[in-house]
Amino acid sequence: MNELIAVTYDVCEVENLYESMIEHTISDTNNLDEEVAAIAARDIAPVVKVFNQNRQLVKEYTFSQYECNCSELD
């Protein structure tokens, strides 16, 4: 079983923010989608990118329920 790296991101278009938050080491399992969803919920992250050990992107997930709700700055 290979290990993967899931990186959560904080995103806010209003404040022009796209920032990595936390790296999680996870197993390459059949439940990858569920495992990534749990990580997104724990970190409240709208974007989670999964990389292999060579730091090549495997898959990017978006979670609209964790998107920033701030409004335009005046």
Sequence and secondary structure as in RCSB ss.txt:
>XXXX:A:sequence
MNELIAVTYDVCEVENLYESMIEHTISDTNNLDEEVAAIAARDIAPVVKVFNQNRQLVKEYTFSQYECNCSELD
>XXXX:A:secstr
  EEEEEEEEEETTTTEEEEEEEEEEE  TTHHHHHHHHHHHHT SEEEEE TT  EEEEEE GGGS       
